[in-house]
């Protein structure tokens, strides 16, 4: 795996910590990996209908 450094708003990281504390994820890294997988899967499914990338609009 590669290491990636990113900045996340405090409120969002607190929510990730809550999910770790309640046992939804074993750690922050796995929670964030899961979110990235979900985003990729959602984008891949959307390609059949149209190209959707709201996070990449210019």
C-alpha positions as CSV (number, residue, x, y, z in Angstrom):
1,X,0.0,0.0,0.0
2,X,1.0,3.6,-0.6
3,X,0.9,6.2,2.1
4,X,-1.2,9.3,1.3
5,X,-1.3,12.5,3.4
6,X,-4.5,14.5,3.3
7,X,-6.3,17.1,5.2
8,X,-9.8,16.4,6.5
9,X,-12.1,18.9,8.4
10,X,-12.1,18.3,12.1
11,X,-15.8,17.5,12.2
12,X,-15.4,14.8,9.6
13,X,-12.4,13.2,11.3
14,X,-14.4,13.2,14.6
15,X,-17.1,11.2,12.8
16,X,-14.5,8.8,11.6
17,X,-13.2,8.4,15.1
18,X,-16.7,7.8,16.4
19,X,-17.1,4.9,13.8
20,X,-13.8,3.5,15.0
21,X,-14.8,3.9,18.7
22,X,-18.1,2.1,18.1
23,X,-16.4,-0.8,16.3
24,X,-17.7,-0.1,12.8
25,X,-14.1,0.0,11.6
26,X,-10.9,-1.2,13.2
27,X,-9.1,2.1,12.6
28,X,-9.2,5.4,10.7
29,X,-7.2,4.1,7.8
30,X,-9.7,1.3,7.1
31,X,-12.6,3.7,7.5
32,X,-11.1,6.0,4.9
33,X,-10.2,3.1,2.6
34,X,-13.8,2.0,2.8
35,X,-15.1,5.4,1.8
36,X,-12.7,5.6,-1.2
37,X,-13.8,2.1,-2.3
38,X,-17.5,3.1,-2.0
39,X,-16.8,6.3,-4.1
40,X,-15.0,4.3,-6.8
41,X,-17.8,1.7,-6.9
42,X,-20.4,4.4,-7.2
43,X,-18.5,6.2,-10.0
44,X,-18.0,2.9,-11.8
45,X,-21.7,2.1,-11.6
46,X,-22.6,5.6,-12.8
47,X,-20.5,5.3,-16.0
48,X,-23.2,3.1,-17.5
49,X,-25.7,6.0,-17.3
50,X,-23.5,9.1,-17.5
51,X,-20.2,10.4,-16.3
52,X,-20.8,11.7,-12.8
53,X,-18.1,13.4,-10.9
54,X,-19.5,16.1,-8.8
55,X,-16.3,16.3,-6.9
56,X,-14.3,17.0,-10.1
57,X,-16.5,19.6,-11.8
58,X,-14.7,22.7,-13.0
